[in-house]
Amino acid sequence: MEIRPVCNLSVATHAANLTKDANAAKADWITHVIAKGLTNLEALFAQDARATFSYGDTPTLADCCLIPQLYNAERWGVDYANHRRIQAIAEATQDMPAFADAHPDTVGPPAP
């Protein structure tokens, strides 16, 4: 999943520091990569619109990678409301203990 490594804060900060306006560059970098990645994933997941999760009716590694990226999307203000399959997958994982226990807020707020 190409979203994750590029949105790692240390990678984004380093890339941003190479520009004149580091904060704007970091936000542009991260929102661009997340939006593009989610759009591509939506197209993949739409191929099986009847599935509950990314690929079938049981969570897979794809779902374990997707849900943290939705947290990042929300954190950076990336709108994915028009991604119906991704919205449905997120809703399907909401009440699952494994996903709830792994939520970043269970260990505290993200570093600035």
C-alpha positions in Angstrom: 0.0 0.0 0.0 1.8 3.1 -1.2 -0.1 5.5 1.0 1.6 4.5 4.3 5.3 5.0 3.7 4.9 8.4 2.0 2.6 9.7 4.8 5.0 8.7 7.6 5.5 11.9 9.5 9.3 11.7 9.5 9.3 11.2 5.7 6.8 14.0 5.1 8.6 16.3 7.4 11.9 15.7 5.7 10.4 16.3 2.3 8.7 19.4 3.5 11.8 20.8 5.0 13.4 20.8 1.5 10.9 23.5 0.5 10.4 27.1 1.5 7.1 26.6 3.4 7.6 23.3 5.2 4.1 23.2 6.9 2.2 23.9 3.7 4.4 21.4 1.7 3.8 18.7 4.3 0.0 19.1 4.2 0.0 19.2 0.4 2.2 16.1 0.2 0.1 14.1 2.7 -3.3 15.1 1.5 -2.3 14.5 -2.2 -1.0 11.0 -1.5 -3.9 10.0 0.8 -6.6 11.3 -1.7 -4.9 9.5 -4.6 -4.4 6.3 -2.7 -8.0 6.2 -1.4 -9.4 6.9 -4.9 -7.4 4.0 -6.3 -8.5 1.7 -3.5 -12.1 2.7 -4.0 -11.8 1.5 -7.6 -10.3 -1.8 -6.6 -12.8 -2.4 -3.8 -15.7 -1.5 -6.1 -15.0 -4.6 -8.2 -16.7 -6.6 -5.4 -19.4 -4.2 -4.2 -21.2 -6.9 -2.4 -18.3 -7.8 0.0 -18.5 -6.5 3.5 -14.8 -5.8 3.7 -12.1 -5.0 1.2 -12.0 -8.5 -0.2 -14.8 -10.7 1.0 -16.8 -11.0 4.1 -14.0 -11.4 6.6 -11.4 -8.7 7.4 -8.0 -9.2 5.7 -4.7 -7.5 5.8 -6.1 -4.9 3.3 -8.6 -3.8 5.9 -5.9 -3.6 8.6 -4.0 -1.3 6.3 -7.0 0.7 5.2 -8.5 1.7 8.5 -5.4 3.5 9.8 -5.2 5.4 6.5 -8.8 6.6 7.1 -7.6 7.9 10.5 -4.9 9.8 8.6 -7.3 11.1 6.1 -9.5 12.5 8.8 -6.5 13.9 10.6 -5.4 15.8 7.5 -8.8 16.8 6.3 -9.0 14.5 3.3 -12.6 14.1 2.2 -13.5 10.5 1.2 -17.2 10.8 1.7 -17.8 9.9 -2.0 -15.9 6.6 -1.6 -18.9 4.5 -0.8 -17.1 1.1 -0.6 -14.5 2.6 1.7 -17.2 4.1 3.9 -19.0 0.7 4.1 -15.8 -1.1 5.0 -15.1 1.5 7.7 -18.6 1.1 9.1 -18.2 -2.7 9.1 -15.0 -2.5 11.3 -16.3 0.1 13.7 -17.7 -2.3 16.3 -15.0 -5.0 15.9 -12.9 -5.2 19.1 -9.6 -5.8 17.1 -10.0 -2.6 15.2 -11.2 -0.6 18.2 -8.2 -1.9 20.3 -5.8 -0.9 17.6 -7.2 2.6 17.1 -4.4 5.2 17.5 -6.4 7.2 20.1 -6.2 4.2 22.5 -2.6 5.1 23.1 -3.0 8.8 23.0 -3.3 11.7 20.6 -1.0 11.9 17.6 2.2 13.9 17.9 1.9 17.3 16.3 
